[in-house]
Amino acid sequence: MTDKLKKLPPAMLTLDNKTYELPTLIGVEGEKAIDISKLRNQSGYVTLDEGYGNTASCESAITYIDGEKGILRYRGYPIEELAEHSRFVEVAYLLLNGELPNSQQLLDFSTNLNESSIIHEDMHHFFNGFPRGSHPMGILATMVASLSTFYPLPDRLDSATEQQVVINLISQVRTIAAFSYKKSIGEPLVYPSYKLKFVRNFLNMMFASPVRDYELDEDIVRAIDMFLILHADHEQNCSTSSVRTSGSSMANVYAVASSGISALWGPRHGGANQHVIQMLEQIHADGGDGTEFINQAKDKNSTSRLMGFGHRVYKNFDPRAMVLKKQCDKLLNKAGVNDPLFDIARRLEELALKDDYFISRKLYPNVDFYSGLILRAAGIPTNMFTVLFAIGRMPGWLAHWREMLKGDQVIITRPRQLYVGEPLRHFQDIDQRP
């Protein structure tokens, strides 16, 4: 237990006419917890918490969320301030090291990222082995796991090796992602450029080709950078918990990162912004403007589901959505941006924000709603949406992996269960079975 956790008077729990004292703690932001780590040994009982919605699986100093108040902070800094004043590389440094970098630290970190962006040349043969049209997330998860064979790691990482591995993953995941896209459309690969910064480099690898240059739009660059910042970490979500679980087995960091990517791929997690666009496409295909769809979404007997509204954690506005909405409006209002899906999205937003059904349930547009629109406006293909999420989340995953390894003790994650299968029964010969 860290010295930042304060002890409160113990909770008393009575089971089978016996009372147990359970330590209670309070975090730096006032969150209260009951320590049940010794409950089973003392009483024989375990707790049942499906989905871990009420279970703190670790102590962490990286991200703080207050879902009721709509608060998100990285290392104590409000997400609104970071999104407005910083860039993704700076935020990645903050998550990993606990403090914002000074000018020299930022220069060194950025330079190291650029120098580490190339992947082993033999890995190109792997890309050729995937069928054309393979989903970029499948390629990404596989290629990241394969990095361990191209860049073998010692059983024990010294600080310099650990730092280089972290930098490699943050930089190379962007290169692998761009190569995955090029492979999916049958175009030749575009190598990273030492002259370009993080986001510009990625967009150039995505959209440049030997027969055409890519014209970098500063508004798009800034929007993608902000997207990455807002997705860099989000406490103990599904993919981050997967990273900590995998890491607790002392698996190599490449396999650990790949487990995060795989968990992120799910439509209930990182794939949600892709489903926003698919919803808009379906409304457009049906010839609607969103009005009828809103009515269907309110009908409990309808199968229509409004994607990109509401959030499991935030019971008010998603603070990331409030930041991203401004950038989204800026892109959609640019001259030459003409897409019927954007008109439908604005109609859905307008109707939901003034409809008592959605207001009473606090079903406001979330980060997936606006991020899906931003990525589409930037020309990012829908099947690459979750890949960009993975690029943004990589520093957060690695920060949690590093924090876990440097803890007082690394305990392998091993949840309990309540068995609901058959009671004891004995083997029967085959001719005696019903």
Residue, then its C-alpha position, 0 to 999 in steps of 0.5 A: m500500500t502506498d503512503k498516499l492512501k490513508k486508513l479509515p476506521p475498519a468496516m465490520l462484516t458479520l458472516d456465519n455469526k462471526t465478525y471480521e474487520l476489513p481495512t478501509l482506505i481513502g485515495v487522494e481524491g476522496e475515493k473510499a475502498i474496502d480492502i477484502s484481499k484477506l477475506r477468503n483466507q479469514s472467512g472462506y467467502v469471496t466477493l461476487d462482482e461480475g464485470y468488476g464494476n465495483t472492484a479496484s484491481c490495483e492502486s494507480a497514480i496515472t489517471y483519475i476519473d470522476g464519472e458523476k462530475g465528468i472529470l478526467r485527469y492525466r497525472g493530475y492535469p485536467i484533460e481539457e488543459l492538456a488537449e488545448h495546450s499540449r501535443f500527443v508526444e508531450v502527453a505520452y511523456l507525461l503518462l510514462n514519466g509522471e511529469l510534463p517534459n521540459s524543452q530538452q526532455l521533449l526534444d530528446f523524447s521526440t527524437n528517440l521516437n523518430e529514430s525508432s520508427i523503422i521496423h525490421e525489414d524482414m517483417h515486410h514478409f509478414f505483411n505479404g502473408f496476410p490475405r488482401g482485405s485483412h482487417p488492420m486490427g488483426i494485422l496490428a495485433t499479430m505484428v506487435a506480438s511478432l516484434s518479440t521475435f525480431y527484438p528479443l528481450p532479456d528476462r530482466l530489463d534494465s532501465a535503459t532497455e525498458q525505456q527503449v522498448v517503450i519508445n519502440l512500441i509507441s513509435q513502431v505501432r504507428t508504422i505497423a498501422a500505416f503499413s497494415y492499411k497500405k497492405s489492405i488496399g494493395e498499395p506499396l509501403v511508405y516509410p517513416s520520414y525523419k523530417l516529420k513529427f509524430v502525427r504528420n509522419f503517420l498521415n504521410m505513411m497512410f496517404a502518400s504514394p510513389v505517384r502522389d504527395y500527401e498535402l498535410d492539412e494543419d486542421i486535420v493534423r491538430a484534430i488527429d493529435m487531439f484524438l490521440i491525446l483524448h484516447a491516451d489513457h482511461e483508467q482500468n478499462c477493458s484493454t488496460s486491465s488486459v494489459r495489467t493481467s497479461g503483464s502480471s504473468m511476466a509475459n514479454v511487453y510485446a505480447v502484453a501490448s498485443s493483448g491490449i490491442s486485441a481487447l480494444w478491437g471489441p465493438r463494446h470498447g475501441g470499436a464503438n466509433q466505427h459503429v457510429i459511422q455504420m449507424l449513420e451509413q444505415i440511416h442514409a441508406d434508408g433515406g432518413d435524416g435521423t429523425e425517425f431513427i431517434n424515435q425508434a431508439k426510444d422505442k423499447n421494442s425496436t432493435s435500433r440503438l443510438m451509437g455514440f451516446g451515453h457512457r458506462v463511466y460518465k453519468n454526465f457529459d463525457p469530458r473528452a466529447m466536450v473537447l472534441k466537439k469543438q475540433c469536430d465542428k471546425l473540421l465539418n465547417k471547412a470549405g469543401v467538406n460535404d458528406p451527407l453523413f455529417d448532416i445526419a450526425r448533426r441532426l441526431e445531435e440536435l434532436a438528442l440534446k433537446d429530447d427529454y428522453f435522452i436528457s433525463r437519462k443523460l444520454y449525451p454524445n460521447v467521445d466515440f460520436y465526435s471521434g468517428l466524425i473527425l476520423r471520417a472528415a480526415g479521410i481515415p477509412t472506417n476499418m482504421f478507426t480502432v487502429l488509431f485508438a490503439i496508437g493513442r492508447m499505447p502510452g497509457w498501456l505502457a505506463h500501466w505496465r511499467e507502474m505494475l512492474k515497479g510496484d511493491q510486489v507483482i501479484i499475478t492476476r487470478p480472479r475467483q469464481l462461483y462454481v454453478g456446474e454439476p455437483l460431484r458425480h462418478f464416471q459411468d461405463i458407456d453402456q450405462r449412460p442414459 
